[in-house]
Every structure is written in C-alpha cells, then in structure tokens.
Amino acid sequence: MRLLVIEDEPDLASAVAEHLHAHGNAVDIAPDLAGATAALDGADYDLALLDLHLPDGDGIGWLRGLRRSGVRVPVLIATARDRITERIAGLDAGADDYVVKPYDLDELTARIGAIRRRHDGRCEAERRFGALRLLPERQAVFLGEVPVRLTPKEWAVLERLSRREGVTVTRAQLEDTLYAFDAEVESNAIEAHVSRLRAKLGRQAIETVRGFGYRIGRA
C-alpha cells in the first residue's frame, strides 16, 4: 500500500514509517497539515495516519475539510488525546478508526489492514485464484497447500493485483504502491518484481496486458 504518515514527532514518524515499510508498504511522512495537503494532491494514497495536534493546526478540522472537499482516502487517527469525546469528534469528522498513543506497531498494522479491506469491500480471510491462495492478514501465499516465501515488495505487488481481480493495474500504479516520494526507482523495477513472482508462482499467475500493465491470472 501507499501510506501517508502525518506526524510532527520525527522519531515517532521514522519508527512508524520503518515498521510499515518493513511490511512492504511505501510510506511518505508529512510533519504538518500543509505538507499532508501537498502530499495528497501529488499522489494516490491507500490510507493516511493522522496525528491531531500539529504545528499548523488541528487534525480534526483539517479532516473535516478534507471530507467536505470530497477526498475519500481512509484516515486512521493516532493521537495522545484519549478522552471519549475527542474520539467521537474524530470519527464524526470522517476518520475510519482511532488509536491512542502509545500504540503497538503490530496493532497499528492490523488496523490499517482492516480499514483497507473494508474500503475494498474484501473482508474475506483468503483470496483464491485457481491454485493460488492469499491470506492477507498473515501476508501468506500458498500454491495448493505449499507455502511460498515472498519478499515484502513481491507481496505488495501481488496483494495490489489481487485487490483488483480482472482489472489491469498500470506500472505507475504499482510503483505508487511500492515506493515513497524520495525513493530511487529503477526503470525496470516492476518488471523485475513480476518476473520473480512468476518464477515462484508460475508464469500464468500474472498476465501482462501489453501497453497497459498487469493483472492477476489463474495460477
């Protein structure tokens, strides 16, 4: 997924970004609301993690304005404010979920995954494509009953394709899923990931739609 962490504490933002990146996500950091607005204008995000107390304003008001303008990106609020009235205010403003600092990073990852599944309309425990099975919550892949070990980026490519069954996903969209703004992306990076996935899952697992991109096949 492509994630935006809106957090003004550098150490916390870096720790969260590193953890999410280790799980195969592309992560950008915005230290304030102005940076968050610019980031959302420049890229399509799967989810934003929003702190509420930021140097240039309050996150709830910013989120309310975001929803009024029609931006539907899922938002998970993460803040030290733990009063129930503030949680309700955040949810009423358009947040999809709420975690209170200090939070467990594994729980944060699980909540992000749950939000994405709800937005995708795919809440099933597994996704099947012929002999290929994906278990999103465990980030596990099987060919029949045989587990297949994938790197985080290979998983990210396969998971993105599996969320768009029958739909062609462009190389640019896959790059947005895998790489943050400041990442150096080699011109053949996506092709290399797809090639390695085919070597592990079978050539028929991922179809090339020439001139457009890729779509998941029937392994």
Disulfide bonds with the S-S distance in Angstrom:
none
